[in-house]
Structures are given as C-alpha cells and as structure tokens.
Amino acid sequence: MTTAHPIPPRAAPNAGAGEPPAAAGPPGHGGPHSPTDPAAPDGPTASEVRPLRALLGQARPYRLALSGSLLLALAASGSGLVQPLVARSVLDSLADGVTVTGPLVLLGVLVVAGALLTGLQSWWQQRTSEQVVRSIRRDLVFRLIRLKVPELDRRPPGDLVARVTSDSALVQNAATQGLVMITNGLLTVLGAIALMGTVHLGLLGVTLGVLCGTGAVLGLILPRIREAVARAQRSVGAIGAALDRSLGAARTVKANGAETRETARAEAAVQEAYEAGLTGAKYVALVQVLSGVAIQAAFLAVLGVGGALVAAGELDASQLIAFLLYVFYLASPIASLLGGLGMLQQGLGAIVRIEQVKKLPAEDDVDLPDRDPALAPAGSRGARPVAPPVEFDAVHFAYPGRGPALRGVAFTVPGGTRTALVGLSGAGKTTMFALLQRFYEPDAGAIRIGGLDIAALPRAEVRRRIAYVEQESPVMAGTLRENLRYAATGASDEAIADVLRLTRLDSLIARLPEGLDTEVGNRGVTLSGGERQRLAIARALLREPEVLLLDEATAQLDASNEQALREAVDQAARRCTVVLIAHRLSTVTDAEQIIVLQDGLIRAAGSHDDLVATDPLYRELAASQMLVPAVDDGPPGVRTGTGTGTAGDPEAEASSVVDADAGAEPAR
C-alpha cells in the first residue's frame, strides 16, 4: 500500500534550478536574512532604477488632469504678468492727464481673475494629487499582498508599510504639484523675462546676471535634498520595522521585561530619521534663503542701475517702476520653480523605494476566480472532490546559505489516507508543507497531487485543493464567523454548525453573548491557544479540501479535545488526503503511514508497530514519550543517533526529543 521508501544520501543539485527561494528559512525561523535583519537585500538599487522616468510614469495616466491644472496656473500667472504693464499705463495716463478709469478697472479685473484662477487651480491640483496617491497605494497593496513568500520572509513588514504610506505621499506631491509648479514657474519666469526685455534690455541683463549666479549655487544644493530624503525614508521604514517587531510580540516583550531594549531599538531609528530630516530641512531652508536673496539682490541692482539711467535721462520713471514690479513679480514664479524642484528631489528619493517593491518577484497566478474544469480531479465534477494521492518524486531543496533541507525525498501518500511526518527539528517536515503549497519551489524533482505536477498548475489551483493548519494557528482580526468563512466565503450555516461540533467549539459559541459575531481581537488575542487551534482546524475543515495539511494541530489541546480532534481528522480522512506533522506520536499511532525524516532524508516508513520494531530513532522517540518501554540495550549508536548530543543522560535525552521542535528550525 505504501510507496514511501528510504533512499541513500546523495548530494542535492545546486540551488538555483527552477525558481530558487530568496529567503534563508521559513517565516519566523531566522536566518542570514531574517525579517528584522537590516542587511537583507532590498531589491533593485537606486542605480538600477531611473527615478525621473518612474516618477513621470506615475503622472502619465493623469496627464490630461495635470495639463488642465497647468493651464489654470498659467492663466493665473498670465494675469499677474499683465498687471505691471497695466500699472505702467496707469502711470503714463496720470502723467499725461488722461482719465485712468479704464486701466484701473482692467487692473482690478486682472487681480480678481488671478485670485479666482489660483483657487480653482489649487482645488483641481489637490484632487488630481489624491487620485495619483490612490493609484500608487492600490498598486503597492496589490503587489505586497502577492509577494512571494521568500521575499516576505526577509523584509520587515513595517518597512514595506512605510512605502505605502509616507513614500507614496512624497511621490504624490512630486508627480502632481511638483511637476505643475516647475512647469508653471519656468514658463512664467520665461514670460516675465520676455516682457522685461520689452521694457529695457540693459536692466534685463543685470537681472539675469544675478539670477544665473544664484542658480549655479542652487544646482549644487538640490541633489543633496534627494539623498537626505532617501535616507530619512529608510529610517522611517526602520521605525515601522522596530514597532512591528515589538507590538507583534507584545506579550513576549512585557513578560521578559524588554521594554527598555525595544524602546532603544526604535529610538535609534527615530534618531536616524530625525538627523536625516534635519539635513533635508537645512538644504530646503538654504534654497529658500538663496531664492529670497536673489530677488532682493536683483531688485537692488536694478534700482541702482535704473536710478542712474533715470537720472541721466536715458530711462523713464514709469519704465523703471514697471521693471521693478516685474522683479518683484519674479519672486512668486521663482519660489514656485524652486519649491517644485525641492518636491521633485523628495519624490525622486522616495520613488526608488516604491520601484524596488514593484520589481520584487510576486505570485502572478493567484487571482483565478473560476476553476478550470480540465484541472478538476476525475470524478469530482458536480460531486464532492475525490481525495487525490500526493507524491514527492526525488525532491531536492536548499535554502540559500544553508545546507540541503531535502535530499531526494520520494514517497507517496495514497488518496484518502493519513500519513504522518515525524523526526527531529531540522529534518525537513515543514519545508515539505511549504513546497506542497508552492510557497517555495524545489531545486529538483517533482511534487504531484492527483497525478498532476503542481509546478505546471497555477498557485491558485494548487492552494484551492489544499487546506493548511499552521502550528501557530494564526487567527485574523474580526469575528469568529469571518474567520471560519475566511477560505470558504459561501459556507452555509449548517456546514458551520457541523465543523463547530466536530471541533467542540459549539459550547464556546453558546457561551458568548454575540455568538459567531464575537470579535476575536488582534491576532485572536481574546481566545486561548487551544481555542485558536480548534478555530484554525474548523476553518480548514469548512473548506472541504482535497488535501489537509496539519502541522502539529493538537499541540495546545487538552486530552479530551485532542481525542475529539483526532476523531474529526479521522472523519476528514474519509473525504480528503491527510498529511500531518507530528511531534506527539500519540496522535498518529493509528495513521496508515508514518514517515521518519532525518537530515532531509527518509530514514524509515511504515506503521507505528513496524517502526517501533525496525527503526531505532523512531523507537527512541516513542520511548521518550512513554508509548513503548525504554530500550537501553539497542544497537550501538542508537542513543546517539538523534544527534542531540545527550547520550548517557536519559533525562536530557527525553527533554531534547520531546522539545526538539520548540526552537527555530530552518528546514523542519
């Protein structure tokens, strides 16, 4: 019946064949690039991203709206450009004794029109800005939720969240307001310069000399703003990562009195962000000072040279006044131009971090709404799915920077049966579950469900067939009903009642005033460990999977509830294929097949009685849990065959076997 078989050790192929994972281990098990490791690679570097092109790409879908905003800004600026000429006309009319009613009315209309156009442009621009940031955040959220598991393993969630929040806001300002301000400011300055040339070319030369000197200095300062912003945003991400670390394990932090250490970790990131922000503020302030000084210097230079020309009779007073009005008017478009350039530099610093997320590998085959009938198991159309066999065919797998986790593993789980995976920590048990669900891809070999190679199936189809109960039994914030229907949104009330009875949660629901509509709190904090575990199992059973994966699903249950869950699993095995990771052998002694793993290899396979009789390691595991009498006169090396380093100390041996999986294990 069983086809699992031990195989001799052999070297695994080089990691990289197929689609190698980028993480050093499963979630939560540490490694060279664990989720809180600041040295973890961060995707494409700044040199691999063209920030200006990427920024313009964010603005491109809204080019019509931005063009409309720019036209409104130019119209408002145009009204301001005409005002000095009208003012000159008023002065000339007064000098000639001509009525000034017409020019004054025109001047008033221009002032009011400029104010109205400015207000309308501001509203239109803000509306477009919100649309841009909505689009950016939608794209990032969509991408982040679909990132491949290895990428999520090695990146702090807080840093990824910061890219959706603060980084996107900087890009929003740069891609909309910044671009409009730059274009409007530049065109307005050019228009003002052209009109100033019609007034007096000599004074225009004096003005341009002052402005060009200031512009050369600003060209050296503006790139520093981008560097400071990029550094500050990295620090903001580090703050988020530090908070996610401590808040995600709040009880662990408090129970170990680690508040001071965690606070210091977060404060270091806060200080780094402060220093980077201070550097950026220094450069922004310097830009503002230089722009103000440039206008004042231009005004004084024009006033001095123009006054001398007026005194010499080479320039009319009205011309000088009109020119000075233009110099004053330049303050606004120059401020707009420099402000836009500052926003652009900030956005260029932030867009690199956003583009890094967009270039991370994501799962592009998880959004398949309808099942392809050709992929459905034979005999399952219109009826309950047939329990398919699960086959591992010479599967090799290694995490980067680690030794092989699986070395040519080959076995078959017959459909509609229960197979247990047992072994010491690091044997490769959880890795096999991760490969089954295509969280990672094997380096060599194949995995089949119902005779189909899962590598040829969309991930959505593979995971549709499988229900997975994790050892930690995570519960989502929300109600009990929402958690139960998380993977079976259309489940009926009758089906829910059935799984509640099987998992003995019905008595808990009956005691709650709001029943299934009771909130479970963040990460299920209002539930006990056993209740969370039973809820996770009920959620999996409600899905009616073809393959049920249980990772020590009864670890937190008392004896009574454990027996109830064993009965539920027995019932589930009648309609699906069950694979269990078992640390407590008492829960799997009646499984049709037990596979003993050691160092990524299948050491032995068979029933409980067969393994007790034939495999020293399994017999030692069973003896340590008092399932069989301890054997002290076994073959040489039996007591040291576990690799625990506790030979000769029975108490330590038993402890090491029972608790072998309590610590971090990169390959389980």
WOCOR-V335194 format. One record per helix or strand. SS is the DSSP state (~ for helix, > for strand). FROM is the first residue (numbers start at 1). LEN is the number of residues. If there is no record, write none. Layout:
ss;from;len
SS;FROM;LEN
SS;FROM;LEN
//
This chain:
ss;from;len
~;46;3
~;51;10
~;63;34
~;101;45
>;147;1
~;149;5
~;157;43
~;201;48
~;250;6
~;259;53
~;317;42
>;362;1
~;373;3
>;390;9
>;404;10
>;418;6
~;429;8
>;444;6
>;452;2
~;454;3
~;459;7
>;466;4
>;479;1
~;480;5
~;493;10
~;506;6
~;515;3
>;519;1
~;522;3
~;529;14
>;547;5
~;559;15
>;577;5
~;585;3
>;593;6
>;601;6
~;608;7
~;616;9
~;650;9
//
